Amino acid sequence: MLKDTIIKRRTVRRFTDEKMPLETLKELLMYASMAPSNANAHPVEFIVVSEKEDFTYLAAMDRFGAKHLADAPLAVLIVANKDVCKYWVQEAAMTTAYLDLLVQEEGYQAGYLPFHDNTTDKNEDAEAYVRDYFNIPDNYGTLGILSIGKKDERVRTRKEFPIDEKIHENRF
Ligand SMILES: Cc1cc2nc3c(=O)[nH]c(=O)nc-3n(C[C@H](O)[C@H](O)[C@H](O)COP(=O)(O)O)c2cc1C
């Protein structure tokens, strides 16, 4: 049930060595790709990362919040073709949110790290840090990365979420 999946989903940064099978991931990516898309353009594509040396590179990007990627068993870089859709950031974000929930529903957990609009601690463009390394073409944007696996940390279950002060009826 979707509400149950949403309430149970928490960010996980430490994973066991167990890898989600590639076939399972491919199926989830297919469902995530069914997120809404302007003019049915579907500009979002994925780079599946599974090599230790690639995680070592990602974790070395010198940014607080990236170090945990060193030990991730699997991750997905979310990229999108800017030429076919000017809303690529929104498209990639919706797809990522779908994927995050699909991962949770499949019995795995995930953690997100943004590259778009983000910098390394040395103030370098975080997107540029991954573009060359992963051969991402210049006309593609990289929204971020979702690391995926079985949690190896305690995750607190969410009980309730205060919402009343965030809802404005008819006017802000
Ligand atoms: C736009 C965005 C940027 C985020 N940046 C990071 C990050 O740099 N490092 C990290 O470990 N988690 C990052 N996260 C995950 C958040 O830290 C996490 O969602 C937040 O702590 C709430 O926890 P929850 O996902 O368990 O509800 C980011 C999430 C979003 C949506």
The ligand as a Gaussian input file, in Angstrom:
#p B3LYP/6-31G(d) Opt

LIG

0 1
 C       17.404000      17.727000      -2.439000
 C       17.950000      16.769000      -1.409000
 C       19.280000      16.852000      -1.053000
 C       19.810000      15.939000      -0.127000
 N       21.144000      15.996000       0.153000
 C       21.691000      15.011000       0.895000
 C       23.113000      14.960000       1.073000
 O       23.874000      15.759000       0.569000
 N       23.615000      13.935000       1.820000
 C       22.806000      13.007000       2.404000
 O       23.335000      12.087000       3.060000
 N       21.449000      13.047000       2.280000
 C       20.878000      14.018000       1.522000
 N       19.521000      14.051000       1.345000
 C       18.645000      13.172000       2.124000
 C       18.100000      13.958000       3.329000
 O       19.153000      14.208000       4.236000
 C       16.951000      13.186000       4.014000
 O       15.889000      13.015000       3.103000
 C       16.485000      13.938000       5.258000
 O       17.456000      13.869000       6.266000
 C       15.157000      13.416000       5.800000
 O       15.283000      12.060000       6.166000
 P       14.310000      10.949000       5.556000
 O       14.588000      10.847000       4.085000
 O       14.656000       9.706000       6.305000
 O       12.901000      11.380000       5.801000
 C       18.968000      14.963000       0.457000
 C       17.616000      14.903000       0.092000
 C       17.110000      15.775000      -0.834000
 C       15.656000      15.682000      -1.247000

